[in-house]
């Protein structure tokens, strides 16, 4: 490591720039005394590097300081630490602290995730995370002008997953990543509302992975999907069979807790659609979100369903 001008991540040298005084606004006097701060970029992701002036702080101190600084700057905080014993590295990882410890050890899970995609082929369809982000933008709240670190707290995905989702959206030409100042890259959509939805339609994937049936679903409330959800939103008549959705994790938990009575692949009073991503919402909903519902029913050949899905889209209130 060359005296505070560069560091090494996964064998690659990363240039560091001392953070200017204006960029330390909100930092405490104690933090300014104890650390030196640098800006750097890896795999297109801006990072705040934090280097102690003395001995390594405790993992707990790193955790608290890192979270605080990330909240102020909107950047992931990465500690540049002196070599330490195995148990210290493990405690740092257990607390989710990003760190570099000499050129030999580093814990940067989101960087590793990005590194794995460096030589990938460009996306041809939306990944579940990318589709969730797009639908969140259209249905729940605009993510226009936000960075990945600002989006992550709004959705049920990690910073690394959000970053990869944005990359997928960019690959497909649905959004762009714009440089904001010297630190962040933010999301920008050139199209809005119905126009963005129309542009995205060729890349949308049904959220449904699998369909199973059961006689009864005990002790858990799952959002209603399928025809009855469409009936809730439109003029269509509901059906006697109830269809609900669960993510794979929710389904596995319900199955482990023996909440699914007489599960089978053919018939039952309750149908369970296992989805690739959660309901697109800030809160738990009784009904699945409109756009995911429309996508899940796109292959239904009933003319009534097709007509009501078109009505659903035409009456959408776009949130971007």
Secondary structure as GFF3:
##gff-version 3
##sequence-region A 1 320
A	DSSP	beta_strand	6	9	.	.	.	ID=ss1
A	DSSP	beta_strand	12	18	.	.	.	ID=ss2
A	DSSP	three_ten_helix	21	24	.	.	.	ID=ss3
A	DSSP	alpha_helix	29	34	.	.	.	ID=ss4
A	DSSP	beta_strand	35	42	.	.	.	ID=ss5
A	DSSP	beta_strand	45	52	.	.	.	ID=ss6
A	DSSP	alpha_helix	59	73	.	.	.	ID=ss7
A	DSSP	beta_strand	76	81	.	.	.	ID=ss8
A	DSSP	alpha_helix	86	94	.	.	.	ID=ss9
A	DSSP	beta_strand	98	101	.	.	.	ID=ss10
A	DSSP	beta_strand	105	107	.	.	.	ID=ss11
A	DSSP	alpha_helix	109	116	.	.	.	ID=ss12
A	DSSP	alpha_helix	128	139	.	.	.	ID=ss13
A	DSSP	alpha_helix	148	152	.	.	.	ID=ss14
A	DSSP	alpha_helix	159	171	.	.	.	ID=ss15
A	DSSP	beta_strand	176	180	.	.	.	ID=ss16
A	DSSP	beta_strand	184	188	.	.	.	ID=ss17
A	DSSP	alpha_helix	193	200	.	.	.	ID=ss18
A	DSSP	three_ten_helix	201	203	.	.	.	ID=ss19
A	DSSP	beta_strand	208	214	.	.	.	ID=ss20
A	DSSP	beta_strand	216	217	.	.	.	ID=ss21
A	DSSP	alpha_helix	226	233	.	.	.	ID=ss22
A	DSSP	beta_strand	242	247	.	.	.	ID=ss23
A	DSSP	alpha_helix	248	256	.	.	.	ID=ss24
A	DSSP	beta_strand	260	261	.	.	.	ID=ss25
A	DSSP	beta_strand	270	275	.	.	.	ID=ss26
A	DSSP	alpha_helix	290	296	.	.	.	ID=ss27
A	DSSP	alpha_helix	303	314	.	.	.	ID=ss28
###
